[in-house]
Amino acid sequence: MVAQQETHERRGIQPIRAGEMARIGPAEVRERYGVEPGQVPDFIALRGDPSDRIPGATGVGPKSAASTLRKFGTLEDALAAGRFVSQAEDLRLYRRLATMDRSAALPPLPDQAPNWASAAILAGEWGLNALAKRLAGLAKTAPG
C-alpha cells in the first residue's frame, strides 16, 4: 500500500479470515498494524508473515515491529542504528518479498467486484499455490 493524501486515498484488499476480504485504506492500516501504509513492507519483514512463509526477525512480533518502525522510521534506519545486525540481509530479502514493484506505471483502477477465478489462475501461474487455492475457494462461494 502507498501512503497518499486522505483526499486521494488508495484502498487495498486485506484478508480477514478464510474466504473473507475487506477493502482497507490508510486509516485502517494505522489502526490494524500501528504503522503508516508506506511502512507495511518493513513491518512484514520484521514481523514476518506465516501465510507467505516470511519468517521475520527472530523474537519480533507485531507490537515490537510497529514500535521499531515508530522509533526508526524504516527497516534501513533500524539496521543503520545497529538493530538486527546479524539478520540484516535476511530482513532485506523479506522486505523485497513483501513489496510490489513500485516503479511499475499503473493507471488508477476503479472499484469493482473481484474476479476470484481469474485471480486463482494468475496466482497459480506465479507459483503461489496456497494463495491460488484460497482464491479458487472464494470463486466457488462468490455470488453471481
N, C-alpha and C positions, 0 to 999 in steps of 0.2 A: 504494500500500500504506500501511497505517496502523500505526504502532508501537503495540503493546499489550504487556501483561504476558505473560511466557512461558506462564503457565498458561492464558491465553486467546488463544493465538497464532492470528492470521489467516494464511491462506496464499493466495498468488496464483498466477497461471499465468505462466510465463516461457518464451518461445520459446528452444529450444536450438539447433536448426538446422532446415533446411527440413523441415516436416512433423512435428517433434518438439516436444512441450511438456512441462514439468515443473512440479509444484507446489512453490513455494518459500515459506519463512517468513522472519521477521526475521533469523535467523542466516545464512541463505543470501544474503540481500540484503547484509548486512555483509561476508560473505566475497567475494561477486562484485564489488561496487561500492566497498566501503570506506566506506560511509556508512550512516546509520540509515535505516530504511524511510521515515520521515517526510520525509527529505531527498531522496528519489528525484526528485520533480518539479524541484527546484532543480538536482540533479545533471544531469538530462536537459537542462534549459535551458542549463546551462554547457557540457556535453559535446556536446550535440546528439544527434540520433537519425536516421540516414540512412533507416531504414525508414519513418519518419513525415515525412521531409523537414524535420526541425528542424535548422537549421544549427549552433546553439550559438554560444558566444563564439569569436571569432577566435583561433586558435592554442591553444585549450584542448582537451585530450584527457581521457580518463577519469582518469588519475592526477592531473593538475592540478585537475580539477573536484573530485575527492574531497578533495584537500589543501586547496583553498579552503574547502570546506564544513566540514572538521575545524577549520580556523582560525577561520572567521567564524560558523559555525553555520547560516546561511541566506543565500540569494541577496541578500535585502534588506539584511542586515548587511554583506555584502561591498560592495554598492553604496554604502551609507552611509559605509563606510570609504574610498571613493574608487576602488574597483576597478571596471573595466569601464564607466566613466562614459559613454563615447561609445556604448555598446551597451545602456545600461540599459533603455530602453523595449522594444527587441527582445527582451532576455532575459526581461523580464516577460511579454511575449507568448508566448515559447517555454515558459515555466513554465505559463502558462494552457493551452496546447495539450497539455501533458504531464499535466495534473491533471484528475481526475474531480471532479465537484461533490460536495464533502464534506458539504454541507448536506442532501443527499437522505437521507431516512429509509429505510434498507434493513434488512429483517429478517435475522437470521443465516441463511446459506444452507448447507444440508447438502452434504457432499461427494457428488458424483455424476459420472457419465460425461458429458463434454461432448457436446452435440448440434452437431456441426460444420456440418451443413447449415443449421440454423436460424441459427447464428451468421453464416454466409456471407451469408444473405439479409439479416439485420439490418445487417451491415457494408455491404452494397451499398446498402441504403436510406439509410444515413447518408453515402453518397458515399465510403466508404473502400474504393475499388476494389481496391487492391493487397492489402489485408487480406482482402477478400471472396474474391479469387482463391485466396489461400493456404488459407483456411478451406474453400473448396469442394474443393480438392485433398485436404485432410485427410478430408473427408467421404467421398471416393471410396475412400480407403485404410483407413478405420477399420473395425475388426472389428464384426460384428453387423449 
